[in-house]
Amino acid sequence: MSSIQNKPTFEQMLEAGVHYGHMKRKWNPKMLPYIFMERKGIHIIDLNKTAENLERAAYALKQLAKTGRKVLFVATKKQAKEIVAESARSVNMPFVTERWLGGMMTNFATIRKSVKKMQNIDKMLNDPTFTSITKKERLTLGREKAKLEKELGGIANLNRLPSAIFMVDISHEHIALAEAKRLGLKTFGIVDTNSDPNKVDFAIPANDDASKSIKVMMDYLIAAINEGLEERRLSADTNTAE
């Protein structure tokens, strides 16, 4: 495995509270291998395991990006939304941060229709020659576009199913996870002590409630995707030059 730049140090992870799990009574026993100890009724995550799994996930994401495949980022929890949307945008990957609409992946054709509708409304509203609609109709269309954009804006450029899905908090995103598994997509997730890490292909044991913790993980994973995209560009340039 080639090492990816910007891997967070133990100090950075501690500072971001990556090691804080949930109350002991809320734990999932399958997380046992990733728990370092219990302190004041709270499970503490083993940061050695976090670092190890984070690196594995980063390497896999880098390979996906390098081969031109798409990873869909899903985070509908309020402390993760902004971080994930911004991170995904920076590498031109699709994302869902509002609400997971049932069937978003398993009924992809229908979702694509809604995206097309959103794009058509946008064209209509921005077309100066389109004058036959009343002020009221324009207002209604504007509202509809805003609603669609909020729910589907992050996947507007996704023309076919992604190859993988990345989730912050796999218990919270259980519907997305179930759809991804049904379609045989690769699954990645930040997994806290209250979830089952065996449900995803790449589980990163970490605090999935604190925005600082989520940001530390995301920054590194996005750096990995960026490296993959860069290597893809370079090999394309080389091929063109030849």
DRENSEDREN-698087 format. One line per 2 residues: for each residue x negated, y negated, z of N, C-alpha, C, CB. Coordinates in steps of 0.05 Angstrom, whole numbers, plus 32768, in hexadecimal, padded with zeros to 4 digits. Atoms other than C-alpha are relative to their C-alpha. Glycine has a CB too. Example, Ala and Ser with C-alpha at 12.3 -4.5 7.8 and 13.67 -1.06 7.14 Angstrom:
2
7FEE:8018:8000:7F0A:805A:809C:7FEE:7FE8:8000:8014:7FFF:8019 ~ 8010:8018:7FFF:7EEF:8015:808F:800F:7FEA:800E:7FF7:7FF7:7FE3
END
This chain:
242
7FEF:8018:8000:8000:8000:8000:7FEE:7FE7:8000:8013:8000:8018 ~ 8010:8018:8000:7FE2:7FBE:7FEC:800D:7FED:8015:8000:7FF2:7FE3
7FF5:8010:7FEB:7FE8:7F8C:8024:800C:7FE6:7FF5:7FEB:7FFA:8016 ~ 7FF2:8018:8009:8019:7F53:8019:7FF8:7FE9:8012:801F:8004:7FFF
8008:8018:7FF1:8006:7F0D:802F:8016:7FF8:8014:7FF9:7FE9:7FED ~ 7FED:800D:7FED:8027:7EE8:8069:800E:8013:8014:8015:7FF2:7FF1
7FF3:7FEE:7FED:8035:7F24:8096:8001:7FF3:801B:7FF1:801C:8001 ~ 7FFF:800E:7FE6:804E:7F09:80D9:7FEE:800E:8014:801D:7FFF:800A
8011:7FF5:7FEB:801F:7F12:8113:8012:8008:8018:7FEA:7FEB:8009 ~ 7FF1:7FF9:7FE8:8034:7F30:8156:8009:7FE7:800F:7FEF:8013:8012
7FF9:8019:7FF2:8032:7EEA:8174:8018:7FF3:7FF3:7FE8:7FED:8000 ~ 7FE9:800C:800E:8061:7ED0:813F:801A:800F:8005:7FFA:7FFE:7FE1
7FE8:7FF0:7FFB:8091:7F0A:8149:800A:7FFC:801C:7FFA:801E:7FFA ~ 7FF8:8004:7FE4:8090:7F01:8194:800E:7FE5:8004:7FE8:8002:8013
7FF6:801B:7FFE:809B:7EB7:818E:801D:7FFD:7FF4:7FEE:7FEC:7FF2 ~ 7FE6:8002:800D:80D7:7EC2:8160:8014:8013:800D:7FFD:8008:7FE2
7FEE:7FEE:7FF2:80F5:7EF5:8190:8009:8018:7FF1:8019:7FF0:8008 ~ 7FF9:7FE8:8011:80F3:7F2E:815D:8004:8018:8012:7FE9:8005:7FEC
8000:7FE8:7FEF:80EA:7F5F:8197:8019:8003:8012:7FE8:8000:8012 ~ 7FE9:7FFF:7FEF:812B:7F4E:81BB:8017:8011:7FF4:800A:7FE4:8007
7FEA:7FF0:800A:815F:7F85:81B2:801A:7FF8:800F:7FFA:801E:8004 ~ 7FE7:8005:7FF3:81A5:7F8A:81CF:7FFF:800B:801D:8018:800D:7FF0
7FFD:7FF5:7FE5:81BD:7F9C:8215:7FFE:801E:7FFD:801B:7FF8:800D ~ 8004:7FE3:8000:81AC:7FE4:8226:801B:800F:7FFB:7FF4:800A:801A
7FE7:7FF2:8003:81F6:7FF7:8229:800B:7FFF:7FE4:8015:7FF4:8013 ~ 7FF6:8002:801C:8200:7FE2:81E1:7FEF:800F:7FEC:8002:7FE3:7FF8
8014:7FF5:8012:81C8:800B:81C5:800A:8018:7FEF:7FE8:8009:800F ~ 7FFC:7FE8:8010:81C9:8040:818E:7FE9:8012:8005:8004:7FF9:7FE1
8016:7FED:7FF9:81A1:807D:81A6:7FED:8006:7FE9:800B:801A:800A ~ 8011:7FFA:8017:8186:8085:815F:7FE9:7FEB:7FFD:8010:8001:7FE6
8015:8014:8000:815D:8046:816B:7FE9:8006:8014:800C:7FE5:8007 ~ 8014:7FF8:7FEC:8135:806A:81A1:7FE3:7FFE:7FF7:8005:801B:800A
801C:8001:8009:80F5:8071:8177:7FF5:7FE4:7FFE:7FFD:800E:7FE6 ~ 8009:801B:8005:80F3:8026:816E:8001:7FEE:8019:8011:7FF3:7FEB
7FFE:8010:7FE8:80FE:8011:81B6:7FE7:8004:8012:801A:8008:8010 ~ 8019:8000:7FF1:80C1:7FFF:81DF:8006:8003:801E:7FF1:7FE5:7FFB
7FF9:7FFF:7FE4:80E1:7FF5:8223:801B:7FF2:8005:7FEA:7FF4:8012 ~ 7FE8:800E:7FF9:811C:7FDA:8249:7FF8:7FEB:8015:8016:8013:800B
8007:8014:7FED:8117:7F98:826D:801A:7FF1:8008:7FEB:7FEC:7FF5 ~ 7FE8:800D:7FF6:814F:7F7C:8299:8019:8007:7FF0:7FFC:7FE1:7FFF
7FE8:7FF6:800E:8183:7FA7:8276:8000:7FFB:7FE2:8018:7FF4:800C ~ 8002:8005:801D:816B:7F92:8231:7FEB:8011:7FF3:7FFB:7FE2:7FFA
8014:7FF0:800E:8148:7FBF:81FF:7FEC:7FEE:7FF2:800D:8013:7FED ~ 8015:800E:800E:8105:7FA6:81E6:7FF6:8011:7FE9:7FE8:7FF9:8014
8009:7FF1:8018:80F2:7FBA:819F:7FE2:8002:7FFE:800C:7FF3:7FE6 ~ 801C:7FFB:8003:80AE:7FD7:8191:7FF6:7FF1:7FE7:7FF9:801F:7FFE
8009:8010:8017:808C:7FA3:8165:7FEC:800E:7FEE:7FF4:7FE6:800A ~ 8011:7FF0:8012:805A:7FD6:814B:8011:800D:7FEB:7FF0:8015:8010
7FEE:7FF3:8012:8094:7FFA:812C:800D:7FEC:7FED:8017:8010:800F ~ 7FF4:8015:8011:80B2:7FB9:8112:7FEC:7FF9:7FEA:8006:7FE6:8011
8015:8007:8014:8070:7FA7:80F0:7FFD:8015:7FEB:7FE5:7FFB:800F ~ 8003:7FE9:8012:8069:7FEC:80D2:8017:8002:7FEB:7FFF:801B:8010
7FE8:7FFE:8011:80B0:7FEE:80B6:8004:7FE8:7FEE:8019:8005:8011 ~ 7FFF:8019:8010:80AD:7FA6:809F:7FEE:8002:7FE8:7FF9:7FE7:8012
8014:7FFD:8016:8070:7FB6:8076:800A:8013:7FEA:7FE5:8009:800B ~ 7FF5:7FEC:8012:8091:7FF3:8057:8016:7FF3:7FEE:800C:8018:800F
7FEA:800D:800E:80CF:7FCA:8045:7FF6:7FEB:7FEC:8014:7FF3:8014 ~ 800C:8015:8011:80A5:7F91:8029:7FF4:800C:7FE7:7FEB:7FF0:800F
800D:7FF3:8016:807E:7FC0:7FFD:8015:800A:7FEB:7FEE:8018:8009 ~ 7FEA:7FF6:8012:80BE:7FE0:7FE1:800E:7FEA:7FF2:8014:8010:8011
7FF3:8017:800D:80DE:7F9C:7FD4:7FED:7FF4:7FEA:8007:7FEA:8015 ~ 8013:800B:8013:809E:7F85:7FB1:8001:8011:7FE6:7FE3:8000:800B
7FFF:7FEF:8018:80A1:7FC2:7F82:801A:7FFC:7FF0:7FFE:801E:8009 ~ 7FE6:8005:800E:80EB:7FB5:7F72:7FFE:7FE6:7FF0:8017:7FFE:8015
8002:801A:800E:80DC:7F6D:7F60:7FEC:8002:7FE8:7FF6:7FEA:8013 ~ 8014:7FFC:8015:809F:7F82:7F38:800B:800E:7FE7:7FE8:8010:800B
7FF4:7FF2:8016:80CA:7FAF:7F0D:8019:7FF2:7FF6:8006:801D:8008 ~ 7FEA:8010:800B:80FD:7F79:7F01:801C:8007:800B:8000:8002:7FE3
7FE6:7FF9:7FF6:8133:7F95:7F2D:800B:7FEC:8015:7FFF:801C:800D ~ 7FF4:8014:7FEE:8164:7F6D:7F57:8007:800C:801C:801A:7FF5:7FF4
7FF9:7FF8:7FE5:816D:7F71:7FA2:8016:7FEC:800A:7FE7:7FFF:8014 ~ 7FEA:8011:7FF6:81AF:7F57:7FBF:7FFC:7FFC:801E:801C:800C:7FFA
8003:8007:7FE3:81A7:7F33:8003:801B:7FFA:800C:7FED:7FE8:8004 ~ 7FE6:8004:7FF3:81E2:7F37:8032:7FFC:7FF8:801D:8011:801A:7FFE
8002:8009:7FE4:81E8:7F0F:8072:8018:7FED:8005:7FE5:7FF2:8006 ~ 7FE9:8011:7FFC:822C:7EF5:8088:8002:7FF5:801D:8019:800F:7FF9
8001:800B:7FE4:8219:7EE6:80D1:7FF7:7FE4:7FFF:7FEE:8012:8012 ~ 8007:801D:8003:8215:7E9C:80DE:7FE3:7FFA:8004:8011:7FF0:8013
801C:8006:7FFB:81CE:7E9E:80F9:7FED:8009:7FEA:7FF7:800C:801A ~ 8011:7FF6:8016:81B5:7EC1:80BA:8006:7FF3:7FE5:8003:801E:7FFE
7FF6:8009:801A:81DE:7EA1:8082:7FEC:7FEE:7FF1:8019:7FF1:8004 ~ 8010:8015:800D:81B4:7E63:8072:7FE4:800B:7FF8:7FFC:7FE8:8011
801B:7FF5:8004:8171:7E87:807A:7FFF:8013:7FE8:7FF6:800E:8019 ~ 7FFF:7FEC:8015:8185:7EC0:804C:8007:7FF4:7FE5:8014:8016:8007
7FF9:800C:8019:81A6:7E95:8017:7FE8:7FF1:7FF4:8018:7FEC:8004 ~ 8018:8010:8009:8169:7E67:8013:7FEA:8013:7FF6:7FF6:7FEE:8016
8015:7FED:8007:8139:7EA2:8012:8005:800E:7FE5:7FFC:8015:8016 ~ 7FF8:7FF2:8019:815F:7EC7:7FDB:7FFE:7FEE:7FE8:801C:800C:8002
8002:8014:8016:8165:7E88:7FB1:7FE4:7FFC:7FF7:800D:7FE6:8009 ~ 801C:8007:8007:811A:7E7C:7FB4:7FF3:8015:7FEE:7FF0:7FFE:801A
800B:7FEB:8012:810D:7EBE:7F90:8014:8009:7FEB:7FF6:8019:8010 ~ 7FEB:7FFA:8015:814B:7EBC:7F64:800D:801B:8003:7FF3:7FFD:7FE5
7FF2:7FE7:7FFA:816B:7EF7:7F86:801D:7FFA:8008:7FF2:8011:8016 ~ 7FE4:8005:7FF8:81B7:7EFE:7F90:8004:8003:801E:8012:8014:7FF1
7FFB:7FFF:7FE3:81D5:7EF5:7FD5:801E:7FFD:8006:7FF0:7FEB:800F ~ 7FE5:8003:7FF6:8216:7EF9:7FFC:7FFD:7FF7:801D:8012:801A:7FFD
8002:800A:7FE5:821A:7ECD:803A:801A:7FF6:800B:7FEA:7FEA:8001 ~ 7FE6:8008:7FF5:8263:7EBC:8040:800F:8017:800B:8011:7FF1:7FEA
7FF0:7FE9:7FF6:828F:7EF9:8043:7FFC:8015:7FEC:801E:7FF8:8004 ~ 8003:7FEA:8013:8285:7F3D:8025:801C:8008:7FF7:7FF1:8019:800D
7FE6:7FF9:800A:82C1:7F48:7FF8:7FFF:801E:7FFB:8007:7FF0:7FE6 ~ 7FFF:7FE3:8004:82D4:7F92:7FFA:7FFF:8006:7FE2:8019:800C:800C
8002:7FF9:801C:82C0:7FB1:7FB8:7FEC:7FEF:7FF0:801B:7FFE:7FF3 ~ 8013:8013:800E:828B:7F7D:7FA9:7FEC:8010:7FEE:7FF1:7FF0:8015
8012:7FF0:8010:825D:7FB5:7F90:800F:8017:7FF2:7FE9:800B:8011 ~ 7FF2:7FE8:800B:828C:7FF1:7F87:8014:7FF8:7FEB:800D:8010:8016
7FED:8009:8014:82BC:7FC7:7F5F:7FF5:7FE7:7FF1:801C:7FF9:800D ~ 8010:8016:800B:8288:7F9C:7F3D:800D:7FF2:7FE8:7FE5:800A:7FF8
7FF4:800C:8018:82AE:7F91:7EFC:8015:7FEB:8007:800E:8017:7FEF ~ 7FEC:8013:7FF7:82E7:7F6E:7F21:7FF3:7FE7:800B:8012:800D:8015
800E:8017:7FF5:82B6:7F42:7F46:7FF4:7FEF:7FEA:7FE9:800A:8014 ~ 800C:800E:8017:8294:7F30:7F04:8016:7FEE:7FF3:7FF5:8013:7FEB
7FEA:800F:800C:82D8:7F19:7EEB:8005:7FE6:8010:801B:8010:7FFF ~ 7FFD:8018:7FF0:82DF:7EE9:7F26:7FE9:7FED:7FFC:8001:8009:801E
8018:8011:8005:8298:7ECF:7F19:8004:7FF1:7FE5:7FE6:8011:7FFF ~ 7FFB:800C:801A:82AB:7EC3:7ED0:8015:7FEA:8002:800A:8016:7FEB
7FEB:8013:7FFC:82EA:7E9F:7EE7:7FF4:7FE6:800C:8016:800B:8013 ~ 800D:8017:7FF3:82C0:7E72:7F14:7FEF:7FF0:7FEC:7FED:800A:8017
8011:800E:8013:8290:7E62:7EDB:8012:7FF2:7FEB:7FEE:8014:7FF2 ~ 7FEE:800D:8013:82CA:7E53:7EAC:800D:7FE6:800B:8017:8013:7FF8
7FF5:8018:7FF2:82EA:7E23:7EDE:7FEB:7FEA:8000:800A:8007:801D ~ 8016:8013:7FFF:82A7:7E01:7EE5:7FFC:7FF3:7FE5:7FE6:800F:8008
8002:800B:801C:82A1:7DF9:7E99:8017:7FEC:7FFA:8000:8017:7FEB ~ 7FE9:8011:8005:82E7:7DDD:7E95:7FFF:7FE5:800E:801A:800F:8009
8001:8018:7FF0:82DD:7DAB:7ECD:7FEA:7FED:7FF7:7FFC:8007:801D ~ 8016:8010:8009:829C:7D93:7EAF:8001:7FF8:7FE3:7FE6:800E:8006
7FFE:8006:801D:82B4:7D8E:7E67:800F:7FE6:7FFC:800E:8018:7FF2 ~ 7FF3:801A:8003:82C3:7D45:7E57:8017:8000:7FEB:7FEB:7FEB:7FF8
7FEB:7FFE:8014:82EE:7D5A:7E1B:8019:800D:800B:7FF6:800F:7FE7 ~ 7FEA:7FF1:7FF5:831B:7D82:7E48:8012:7FED:8010:7FF7:8018:8012
7FF1:8015:7FF2:834E:7D4C:7E59:801D:8007:8004:7FFF:7FE6:7FF0 ~ 7FE3:7FFA:7FFE:8390:7D71:7E56:8009:8009:801C:8006:8016:7FEC
7FF6:7FF8:7FE5:8391:7D83:7EA0:8005:7FE8:8011:7FEB:8013:800E ~ 7FF8:8016:7FEF:83B2:7D57:7ED3:7FED:7FFE:8018:801D:8003:800B
8012:8004:7FE8:838F:7D3B:7F11:8005:8016:8014:8006:7FE4:800C ~ 7FF9:7FEB:7FEC:83B5:7D6D:7F3C:7FF4:801B:7FF8:801F:8002:8002
800C:7FE7:8009:83A0:7DA8:7F11:7FE2:8001:8004:8007:8005:7FE1 ~ 801D:8002:7FFD:8359:7D90:7F12:7FF8:8005:801E:7FF6:7FE4:7FF7
8005:7FFD:7FE3:835C:7D8D:7F5E:8003:801E:8008:8014:7FEF:8010 ~ 7FFB:7FE4:7FFA:8379:7DD4:7F62:7FE9:8011:7FF5:801B:8009:7FF4
8016:7FF1:800C:8343:7DEE:7F33:7FE7:7FFC:8010:7FFC:7FF8:7FE2 ~ 8018:8006:7FF0:830D:7DCB:7F5B:8000:8010:8019:8000:7FE2:8006
7FFE:7FF1:7FE7:8326:7DEC:7F9A:7FFA:801E:7FFC:801C:7FFD:800D ~ 8004:7FE4:8006:8328:7E30:7F7A:7FE2:8006:7FFA:8012:8008:7FE8
801C:7FFD:8007:82E2:7E27:7F5E:7FEF:8000:801A:7FF7:7FEA:7FED ~ 800F:8002:7FE7:82C8:7E13:7FA3:8002:8019:8011:800A:7FE7:8011
7FFB:7FE7:7FF1:82E7:7E50:7FC3:7FF0:8017:7FF4:801E:8007:8001 ~ 800F:7FEB:800E:82CA:7E7F:7F8E:7FE2:7FFD:8003:8008:8001:7FE2
801C:8006:7FFE:8287:7E5D:7F92:7FF5:8008:801B:7FFA:7FE3:7FFA ~ 8008:7FFA:7FE4:8284:7E66:7FDD:7FFC:801E:8003:8015:7FF5:8014
8001:7FE3:7FFD:8292:7EB0:7FD7:7FED:800E:7FEC:801B:800C:7FFE ~ 800F:7FF2:8015:826F:7EC1:7F96:7FE9:7FF1:7FF4:8013:8007:7FEA
8016:8010:800B:823D:7E8A:7F88:7FE5:800E:8000:7FFE:7FE6:800F ~ 801A:7FF2:7FFD:8203:7EB5:7FA0:7FFC:8017:7FED:7FFD:8009:801C
8004:7FE9:8013:8212:7EED:7F6E:8009:7FF8:7FE4:8011:8018:800A ~ 7FF7:8009:801A:8226:7EC1:7F33:7FEE:800A:7FE9:8000:7FE2:7FFF
8012:7FF7:8016:81E8:7ED7:7F0B:7FFB:801E:8000:7FE6:7FF1:8002 ~ 8004:7FE3:7FFF:81ED:7F20:7F1D:8012:800E:7FEB:8007:800B:801D
7FF0:7FF5:8016:8203:7F41:7EDC:8004:801E:8002:7FF2:7FF9:7FE6 ~ 7FFB:7FE4:7FFB:81FC:7F88:7EF3:7FF9:8007:801C:7FEF:8012:7FEC
8004:7FF8:7FE4:81F7:7FAE:7F34:7FE2:7FFD:8007:8009:801C:8005 ~ 801C:8002:7FF7:81B8:7FA0:7F5D:7FF4:801C:8004:7FFE:7FEF:8019
800D:7FE6:7FFB:8185:7FD8:7F69:7FFF:8006:801E:7FE4:8001:7FF5 ~ 8002:7FFD:7FE3:8183:7FCB:7FB4:8010:7FEB:800E:7FE2:7FFF:8009
7FF2:8013:7FF0:81A6:7FA8:7FEC:7FF1:7FFC:801A:801E:8009:8005 ~ 800D:8006:7FE7:8187:7F85:8028:8013:7FF3:8013:7FE6:7FEE:7FFB
7FEC:800B:7FED:81B1:7F78:8066:7FF3:7FF7:801A:8015:8015:8005 ~ 8008:8009:7FE5:81A6:7F50:80A5:8017:800B:8012:7FFC:7FE1:8003
7FEC:7FF3:7FEF:81CB:7F7A:80DA:8012:8014:7FF1:8011:7FEA:800E ~ 7FF2:7FEB:8010:81E2:7FBB:80BB:801B:8008:800C:7FEF:8018:7FFE
7FE6:7FFA:7FF4:821B:7FC4:80ED:8014:7FEB:7FF7:7FFE:8001:801F ~ 7FEE:8016:8008:8238:7F80:80DC:8007:8002:7FE2:7FF2:7FE5:8006
7FFB:7FFE:801D:8231:7F8E:8091:8007:801C:7FF8:7FE6:7FF6:7FF1 ~ 7FFB:7FE4:8005:824C:7FD5:8095:800F:8005:7FE6:8010:800C:8017
7FF1:7FFB:8019:827B:7FCC:8059:7FED:7FFF:7FE8:8017:7FEA:7FFD ~ 8014:8003:8016:8242:7FB4:802C:7FEE:8019:8000:7FEF:7FE7:8004
8012:7FE8:7FFE:8217:7FEE:8045:800E:8019:7FF5:7FF8:8005:801E ~ 7FF1:7FE9:800A:824E:8021:8037:8002:8000:7FE1:801C:8001:800C
7FFE:8002:801D:8256:8007:7FF0:7FE5:8006:7FF3:800A:7FE4:7FF7 ~ 801B:7FFC:800B:820B:8007:7FE3:7FF9:801E:8000:7FEB:7FF0:8011
8006:7FE3:7FFE:8206:804F:7FFB:8010:8010:7FEC:8005:800A:801C ~ 7FEF:7FF2:8013:8240:8065:7FD0:7FF5:7FFE:7FE4:801C:7FF5:8001
800B:8005:801B:821D:8048:7F93:7FE3:8009:7FFE:8002:7FE3:7FF9 ~ 801C:7FF6:8001:81D9:8065:7FA6:7FEB:7FEA:7FFE:7FFD:8013:7FE9
8013:8015:8000:81B7:8022:7FAE:7FEC:8004:8016:800D:7FE4:8002 ~ 8014:8000:7FEA:8176:801C:7FD7:800A:7FED:8015:7FE4:7FF8:7FF5
7FF6:8011:7FEA:8188:7FFF:801B:7FEA:7FF7:8013:8016:800E:800F ~ 8013:800C:7FED:815E:7FD1:8047:8010:7FF1:8015:7FEC:7FEC:7FF1
7FF1:8010:7FEC:8173:7FB2:8089:7FF0:7FFA:8019:8018:800F:8008 ~ 800B:8006:7FE5:815E:7F8E:80C8:8013:800D:8013:7FFE:7FE0:8005
7FF0:7FEE:7FEE:8176:7FBF:80FD:7FFA:7FFA:801D:7FFB:801D:7FF9 ~ 8003:8006:7FE4:8181:7FAB:8145:8005:801A:8010:8013:7FE9:8009
7FFE:7FE7:7FF0:8185:7FDC:8180:801D:800B:8003:7FF6:7FF9:801C ~ 7FE4:7FF6:7FFF:81D1:7FE3:8179:8009:800D:7FE6:8013:7FE9:8006
7FF9:7FF4:8019:81CE:8000:8133:7FF2:801B:7FFB:7FFA:7FED:7FE9 ~ 800C:7FE6:8007:81BC:8043:8112:7FEC:7FFB:7FE9:8016:8015:7FF8
8014:8006:8015:817A:803A:80EC:8000:8015:7FE9:7FE4:8000:800D ~ 7FFF:7FEB:8014:8186:807B:80C6:8013:7FFA:7FE9:8006:801B:800C
7FEC:8007:8015:81BD:805A:809E:7FF4:7FF2:7FE8:8016:7FF0:800C ~ 800C:800E:8016:818C:8033:8073:7FE5:800E:7FF9:7FFB:7FE3:8007
8019:7FF4:8009:8150:8049:8049:7FE8:7FF2:800E:7FFD:7FFE:7FE2 ~ 8016:8010:7FF4:8124:8011:8066:800C:7FF0:8017:7FF3:7FEE:7FEB
7FF6:800E:7FE8:8136:7FFE:80AE:7FE9:7FF0:800C:800C:8014:8014 ~ 8014:8010:7FF2:8110:7FC4:80CD:800B:7FFA:801C:7FFB:7FE4:7FF0
7FF6:8004:7FE4:811A:7FC8:8119:7FF8:7FE4:800A:7FF4:8015:8013 ~ 8005:801B:7FF7:8121:7F80:8130:801A:7FF3:8009:7FF4:7FEF:7FE9
7FEA:8010:7FF7:814E:7F4D:8151:800F:7FF4:7FE8:7FF6:7FE9:8014 ~ 7FF2:800A:8017:8184:7F3E:811E:8014:7FEA:8007:800F:8017:7FF2
7FEE:8014:7FF7:81A7:7F09:8147:7FF4:7FE4:8001:800B:8007:801B ~ 800D:801A:7FFE:8173:7ED2:814E:7FF6:7FF6:7FE5:7FE9:8002:8014
8008:800B:801A:8168:7EA5:8112:7FE2:8000:7FFD:800C:7FE4:7FFC ~ 801E:8001:8002:811D:7E9F:8122:7FF6:801C:7FF8:7FF4:7FF7:801B
8008:7FE4:8006:8116:7EEB:8120:8006:8006:7FE3:800D:8014:8013 ~ 7FF7:7FFA:801B:813D:7EF0:80DF:7FED:7FF1:7FEC:801D:7FF7:7FFB
8011:8010:8012:8112:7EB8:80C0:7FE4:800D:7FFD:7FFE:7FE4:800A ~ 801B:7FF4:8001:80D0:7EDA:80D2:8000:8018:7FED:7FF6:8009:801C
7FFE:7FE8:8011:80E7:7F1B:80B1:8003:7FF7:7FE2:8018:8012:8009 ~ 7FF9:8009:801C:8104:7EF7:8073:7FE8:7FF4:7FF2:8017:7FED:8001
8017:800E:800D:80C6:7ECC:8067:7FEC:8014:7FF5:7FF2:7FEE:8014 ~ 8013:7FEC:8009:809A:7F09:8062:800B:8011:7FE9:7FF9:8013:8017
7FF4:7FF0:8016:80CA:7F32:8037:8002:7FF0:7FE6:801C:800A:8009 ~ 7FFD:8011:8018:80D5:7EF8:8008:7FE4:7FFC:7FF3:800D:7FE4:8006
801B:8003:800A:8089:7EEF:8002:7FF9:8019:7FF0:7FEB:7FFC:8018 ~ 8005:7FE6:800E:8086:7F39:7FEE:800E:8000:7FE5:800A:8018:8011
7FF2:8001:8019:80BB:7F2F:7FB9:7FF3:7FED:7FEC:801E:7FF7:8004 ~ 800E:8013:8010:8096:7EF2:7FA0:7FE7:800B:7FF3:7FF9:7FE7:8010
8018:7FF2:800B:8057:7F1B:7F98:8007:8013:7FE9:7FF1:800F:8016 ~ 7FF7:7FED:8014:807D:7F4F:7F71:8007:7FF1:7FE6:8018:800F:800A
7FF8:8010:8017:809A:7F1A:7F43:7FE8:7FF4:7FF1:8013:7FE9:8008 ~ 8018:800B:800B:8056:7EFA:7F39:7FF1:8015:7FF0:7FEE:7FF5:8017
800E:7FEA:800E:8036:7F3D:7F26:800F:8007:7FE6:7FFE:8019:8012 ~ 7FF0:7FFA:8018:806F:7F48:7EF6:7FFB:7FEB:7FEA:801F:8001:8007
8006:8016:8013:8063:7F04:7ED5:7FE4:8003:7FF4:8002:7FE5:800E ~ 801C:7FFD:8009:8018:7F11:7ED1:7FFE:8016:7FEB:7FEE:8005:8017
8002:7FEA:8013:8021:7F54:7EAF:800E:7FFA:7FE6:800B:801A:800C ~ 7FF2:8009:8019:8053:7F35:7E7E:7FEF:7FEE:7FF0:801B:7FF2:8008
8013:8013:800E:8021:7EFE:7E6E:7FEA:800F:7FF2:7FF5:7FEC:8014 ~ 8016:7FF0:800C:7FEA:7F32:7E63:8009:800D:7FE7:7FF6:8014:8015
7FF5:7FF2:8018:8016:7F59:7E34:8004:7FED:7FE9:801B:800E:8008 ~ 7FFC:8014:8015:8028:7F1A:7E0E:7FE5:7FF9:7FF3:800F:7FE8:800A
801B:8009:8009:7FDF:7F06:7E09:7FF4:8016:7FEE:7FED:7FFB:8018 ~ 800B:7FEA:8011:7FCD:7F4B:7DED:800E:8001:7FE6:8002:801B:800F
END
